[in-house]
Each structure stands twice: as C-alpha cells, then as structure tokens.
Amino acid sequence: MSDTHPSPHTPDFYQQVNRRLALSLGITLAFVVVEILAGILANSLALLTDAAHNFTDVLALALSWWALWITTKPANSGKTYGYHRAGILVALVNSTTLALIALGIFYEAYKRLIAPPAVQADILIGVGAIAVVVNLVTALLVRRRAEHDLNLKSTFLHLMGDVLSTVGAVAAGILIRFTGLNWIDPLVSVFIGLLILWNAWGIVRESVEILMESTPADIDMNALRRDILAVEGVRGIHDLHVWSITSQLRYLSAHIVTEDITVSVGAKVQAAVGQMLADRHEVRHATLQLECVECGNHGQFCDCADPRA
C-alpha cells in the first residue's frame, strides 16, 4: 500500500506544505484588511486586537514559507549541517513577536478598562463569526504537517490562537449586545493576550532548548546508556552527547569501549548500536568512536572545557 503522507524533509512534503502556506497566507491577508476596517467602524479593541494577531500570522506564514524553502538547500562546506535550523530561528522570531503583541494588548486593554468606549456589538459579532471560520480553515491547512516541524508548529499555534481569540471576540459581542457592558470588550482582550503568551512561551522554550543543543526532552539519558551497554560487544561508554538540529532531527556522539577486536567485528558493533538507537530512541544520526581502553578521566559526559585553560 502506498504512503499518501510524504515524510518530512522530502520534496513532496515541502511542495504540499508550501501550497498550503500560500493559500493560508492569501486568505489571512485579505481578512486582516476586512477586520481592521470593521474594528475601526465598531470601535472594538477585541476586533482590532484580533486583526493585529492576524497580521502577525501573515508574517509568521511568510517566514515559515521562507524557512521551508531555505531548508531544502543542500549542505555545503560553510553549512555542514545544511540550513535545517532556519526553521528553529523562525519559530523563535514568531513566538517572540507573539509575546510583544500580548504586552501591547495588555496596555491598550488597561486604558480601555479605565474608560470603556462604546462598542458596536452587532459588527463585532458578525465580523468575529466570519473570523472564526477563516482562522479555523487556515489553521487546519497548516496543522496536517505541524507535528513534524517546530517552525510549522509555531505557525499553527499562531493560527489556533486566532481561532480562540475570535471566539472570545464573538462572546464579548454577544454579552455587550444583551448587557450594554462595554468593559467586557477589553476584558476579553486580556484573556486573549494571556492565551497568546501561553502559546508563545512553549515555542520560545523549545526553540531555545534546541539552539542550546540540550538533550531532547523525551530522551532518558540513563535508559539510553543502559540500552547501549546492553548491545553485544559493548563494554563501556563515555563522552556521550545527544542534541537536536530540529525537533525531529536528532544526533548522537559517543565513545564506545570494546574488547581488542578487529575492524570488521567493530563495524558490526557500531551497526548494532546504531540500529538500537534508531529503533528505541529515534536517533538516526549517530557518530560512534570505538576504543579498546576506556579513558579514566572523561566519565559519561564531556564538559568540553577550554584546552587553553
């Protein structure tokens, strides 16, 4: 049976995602203009807040498209790992932008809570309802591949934040329509801002962890070490490092201690360790150095101290 879902980092994967990003970008950009005009007409901070958030989605979608394009470029002597981390940088930019927008929302909401202006509830409800549909469609266009790529995940969270914020705007419009309490509009904007911050923090944290070459969160180093030591022929391990190039692309390097064996037998040990790492820990890029004498000074992890110190 053929696979109808191309794996990440293949030409078909990028072509499908690029088409979806382009469609999402066009829909979102057109609606931003409509929502800004409606927000001004209705004097609604919730609508203007959502329009600002939608505009960041336009930027996020454009940056995501750029990151996907540049990651297809092959590795070279200047970029031996290729351009995979462009997507991580874009995810960090997108999430930081979200946080800054949330701070601006809080400031404007504070001013409107002090002196709530009149809000045209009917316009807020009508445009907000359309926004829910538009944002949900664009989010679903990106969602299909978001689990494979932190860059796309940050964009998807941008779009889903819009879905929830526009639901909040509609709810605010309905409450204002029946109660006349205009302060509900900036209050909803505060909740939208908190939601944006929550989403942004998760992406910032994951992006920084990858850029700092931290151990992937789902890797248990003790279990990984035990699994390596359980491979036939392995007598010890030290200088063990695991890090991520992207959220899906993981690398490992280690010194493996063996008996004094031939090169051909050592190659079989390396292959067995590599297969185990791929099967049990989803690490498919491993650099393993075989040694027949364990270095007593290194231990399990290398501190990479400056040799000039």
C-alpha positions as MATLAB code, in Angstrom:
seq = 'MSDTHPSPHTPDFYQQVNRRLALSLGITLAFVVVEILAGILANSLALLTDAAHNFTDVLALALSWWALWITTKPANSGKTYGYHRAGILVALVNSTTLALIALGIFYEAYKRLIAPPAVQADILIGVGAIAVVVNLVTALLVRRRAEHDLNLKSTFLHLMGDVLSTVGAVAAGILIRFTGLNWIDPLVSVFIGLLILWNAWGIVRESVEILMESTPADIDMNALRRDILAVEGVRGIHDLHVWSITSQLRYLSAHIVTEDITVSVGAKVQAAVGQMLADRHEVRHATLQLECVECGNHGQFCDCADPRA';
ca = [
       0.000    0.000    0.000;
       1.452    3.382   -0.949;
       2.006    6.081    1.655;
      -0.184    9.093    0.943;
       1.583   11.197    3.560;
       5.145   12.082    2.472;
       7.678   12.008    5.271;
       9.177   15.308    6.449;
      12.275   16.672    4.696;
      11.280   15.193    1.296;
      10.457   17.203   -1.870;
       6.796   16.082   -1.833;
       6.468   17.135    1.807;
       7.771   20.643    1.084;
       5.639   21.064   -2.033;
       2.451   20.156   -0.188;
       3.258   22.380    2.779;
       4.240   25.327    0.555;
       0.917   25.157   -1.293;
      -0.976   25.123    1.993;
       1.078   28.001    3.390;
       0.488   30.091    0.251;
      -3.279   29.529    0.439;
      -3.349   30.308    4.170;
      -1.286   33.448    3.583;
      -3.666   34.768    0.912;
      -6.806   34.100    2.963;
      -5.356   35.631    6.127;
      -4.016   38.766    4.433;
      -7.365   39.503    2.780;
      -9.221   39.081    6.053;
      -6.821   41.321    8.016;
      -7.899   44.276    5.867;
     -11.594   43.485    6.434;
     -11.142   43.066   10.180;
      -9.206   46.322   10.642;
     -11.929   48.282    8.861;
     -14.628   46.542   10.907;
     -12.754   47.130   14.177;
     -12.460   50.851   13.468;
     -16.126   51.073   12.475;
     -17.291   49.130   15.561;
     -14.775   50.850   17.878;
     -13.881   47.357   19.160;
     -10.494   46.653   20.725;
     -11.236   42.923   20.561;
     -11.577   43.102   16.762;
      -8.525   45.346   16.357;
      -6.585   43.035   18.684;
      -7.571   40.060   16.594;
      -6.632   41.922   13.400;
      -3.179   42.641   14.852;
      -2.810   38.996   15.785;
      -3.926   38.012   12.284;
      -1.325   40.324   10.776;
       1.389   38.566   12.767;
       0.036   35.361   11.247;
       0.701   36.831    7.804;
       4.296   37.468    8.868;
       4.511   34.037   10.502;
       3.247   32.299    7.379;
       5.677   34.240    5.184;
       8.601   33.428    7.478;
       7.577   29.781    7.624;
       7.482   29.619    3.843;
      10.972   31.152    3.687;
      12.297   28.717    6.302;
      10.864   25.731    4.442;
      12.429   26.958    1.207;
      15.885   27.507    2.664;
      15.953   24.159    4.482;
      15.763   22.420    1.102;
      19.154   23.839    0.170;
      21.901   21.193    0.402;
      24.661   21.208    2.994;
      27.952   22.772    1.936;
      31.422   23.463    3.274;
      30.173   26.536    5.108;
      26.967   24.924    6.458;
      27.892   21.287    7.033;
      24.549   20.621    8.780;
      22.653   22.374    5.998;
      20.004   25.006    6.770;
      17.648   22.978    8.954;
      17.892   25.369   11.897;
      16.418   28.224    9.867;
      13.034   26.843   10.903;
      14.012   26.981   14.583;
      15.086   30.618   14.234;
      11.775   31.448   12.542;
       9.879   29.681   15.338;
      11.772   31.787   17.888;
      11.009   35.008   15.972;
       7.328   34.084   15.622;
       6.906   33.284   19.296;
       8.792   36.402   20.435;
       6.542   38.509   18.206;
       3.509   36.921   19.838;
       4.801   37.878   23.291;
       5.388   41.508   22.269;
       1.887   41.739   20.798;
       0.419   40.377   24.019;
       2.152   43.136   26.012;
       0.689   45.747   23.659;
      -2.765   44.220   24.106;
      -2.473   44.433   27.897;
      -1.527   48.121   27.720;
      -4.406   49.063   25.409;
      -6.872   46.947   27.394;
      -5.819   48.721   30.606;
      -6.601   52.120   29.065;
      -9.990   50.905   27.859;
     -10.868   49.350   31.203;
     -10.270   52.730   32.822;
     -12.556   54.474   30.313;
     -14.570   51.927   28.263;
     -15.655   53.356   24.872;
     -18.933   52.401   23.210;
     -18.715   49.214   21.117;
     -20.881   48.309   18.106;
     -21.810   44.814   19.254;
     -23.545   43.727   16.041;
     -20.455   44.425   13.914;
     -18.250   42.716   16.499;
     -20.439   39.588   16.424;
     -20.764   39.420   12.624;
     -17.110   40.002   11.753;
     -15.962   37.843   14.655;
     -18.051   34.911   13.424;
     -16.526   35.198    9.949;
     -13.069   35.415   11.556;
     -13.644   32.138   13.412;
     -14.287   30.337   10.110;
     -11.361   31.996    8.302;
      -8.888   31.299   11.100;
     -10.045   27.722   11.555;
      -9.651   26.982    7.835;
      -6.128   28.437    7.703;
      -5.114   26.621   10.901;
      -6.313   23.286    9.534;
      -4.359   23.868    6.310;
      -1.139   24.049    8.331;
      -1.975   21.510   11.054;
      -1.506   18.415    8.865;
       2.296   18.801    8.892;
       2.803   20.802   12.091;
       3.726   17.750   14.178;
       6.882   17.252   12.106;
       8.360   20.729   12.312;
       8.718   23.310   15.120;
       8.580   26.095   12.534;
       5.161   24.897   11.308;
       4.073   24.212   14.873;
       4.726   27.838   15.839;
       2.703   28.985   12.830;
      -0.123   26.578   13.667;
      -0.243   27.922   17.236;
      -0.393   31.446   15.810;
      -3.443   30.443   13.806;
      -5.131   28.465   16.580;
      -4.609   31.413   18.901;
      -6.615   33.419   16.394;
      -9.395   30.844   16.401;
      -9.769   31.038   20.165;
      -9.375   34.820   20.279;
     -12.092   35.355   17.672;
     -14.392   33.022   19.595;
     -13.704   35.302   22.563;
     -14.477   38.387   20.483;
     -17.818   36.917   19.398;
     -18.642   36.025   23.004;
     -17.796   39.588   24.049;
     -20.058   40.968   21.330;
     -22.970   38.809   22.447;
     -22.537   39.830   26.102;
     -22.271   43.520   25.188;
     -25.333   43.224   22.944;
     -27.505   41.972   25.807;
     -25.916   43.755   28.797;
     -24.516   47.020   27.403;
     -21.343   46.489   29.459;
     -18.629   47.842   27.135;
     -15.787   46.930   29.520;
     -16.297   43.287   28.515;
     -14.510   44.047   25.217;
     -11.099   44.968   26.760;
     -11.518   42.223   29.378;
     -11.806   39.617   26.615;
      -8.686   41.138   25.038;
      -6.786   40.496   28.286;
      -7.757   36.813   28.169;
      -6.703   36.685   24.514;
      -3.342   38.206   25.470;
      -2.828   35.613   28.198;
      -3.591   32.837   25.723;
      -1.092   34.291   23.253;
       1.598   34.464   25.951;
       0.973   30.849   26.967;
       1.388   29.626   23.396;
       4.428   31.827   22.800;
       6.227   30.612   25.924;
       6.045   26.957   24.879;
       7.608   27.685   21.470;
      10.277   30.013   22.897;
      11.292   27.387   25.439;
      11.515   24.582   22.867;
      13.379   26.781   20.376;
      15.948   27.857   22.955;
      16.435   24.258   24.099;
      17.254   23.201   20.530;
      19.544   26.184   19.895;
      21.364   25.432   23.175;
      21.787   21.831   21.940;
      20.058   20.466   25.018;
      19.152   16.806   25.299;
      15.687   16.234   23.722;
      13.034   16.281   26.441;
      11.799   12.754   25.697;
      15.277   11.194   25.849;
      16.106    9.434   29.135;
      19.892    9.501   29.201;
      20.151    6.789   31.847;
      17.899    4.453   29.857;
      19.773    5.287   26.647;
      23.102    4.476   28.313;
      21.746    1.171   29.626;
      20.478    0.252   26.165;
      23.875    0.954   24.598;
      25.671   -1.085   27.257;
      23.246   -3.960   26.618;
      24.387   -4.269   22.983;
      26.623   -7.296   22.493;
      30.282   -6.317   22.375;
      29.931   -3.019   24.253;
      31.965   -2.867   27.459;
      31.624    0.789   28.339;
      30.614    4.246   27.141;
      31.757    7.811   27.761;
      31.673   11.287   26.155;
      28.002   10.719   25.392;
      26.141   13.627   23.763;
      22.621   13.851   22.313;
      21.247   17.005   20.711;
      18.734   18.210   18.115;
      19.206   20.067   14.845;
      15.423   20.417   14.570;
      12.575   18.997   16.634;
      12.695   15.818   14.515;
      16.373   15.597   13.517;
      18.495   14.193   16.354;
      22.207   13.496   16.572;
      24.325   11.482   18.980;
      28.043   11.065   19.507;
      29.775    8.732   21.931;
      32.957    6.781   22.631;
      32.182    3.069   22.821;
      34.560    0.800   24.732;
      35.006   -2.734   23.364;
      37.447   -5.602   23.689;
      40.541   -5.571   21.446;
      38.616   -6.644   18.331;
      39.100   -6.491   14.570;
      37.740   -3.649   12.434;
      35.089   -5.888   10.862;
      33.784   -7.007   14.251;
      33.845   -3.383   15.453;
      31.755   -2.348   12.446;
      29.112   -4.895   13.473;
      29.062   -3.452   16.999;
      28.637    0.062   15.582;
      25.820   -1.089   13.312;
      24.042   -2.829   16.202;
      24.274    0.265   18.418;
      23.093    2.495   15.582;
      20.082    0.284   14.851;
      19.127    0.157   18.520;
      19.313    3.956   18.796;
      17.024    4.374   15.775;
      14.504    1.769   16.948;
      14.244    2.688   20.633;
      15.196    6.372   20.836;
      14.504    7.777   17.341;
      18.145    8.830   16.979;
      19.101    8.111   13.373;
      22.361   10.060   13.117;
      24.990    8.606   15.437;
      28.768    9.065   15.414;
      30.369    6.258   17.416;
      34.082    6.071   18.165;
      35.270    2.605   19.210;
      38.019    2.255   21.818;
      39.561   -0.779   23.442;
      40.802    1.132   26.509;
      38.451    3.353   28.491;
      39.715    6.804   29.378;
      39.524    7.153   33.134;
      39.247   10.930   33.123;
      36.226   11.600   30.906;
      33.254    9.898   32.567;
      29.856    9.638   30.926;
      29.646   13.251   29.733;
      32.408   15.517   28.432;
      32.474   19.034   29.901;
      34.129   20.439   26.737;
      36.475   22.627   28.797;
      38.725   25.112   27.006;
      42.028   23.239   26.451;
      43.904   26.515   26.865;
      42.613   26.950   30.430;
];
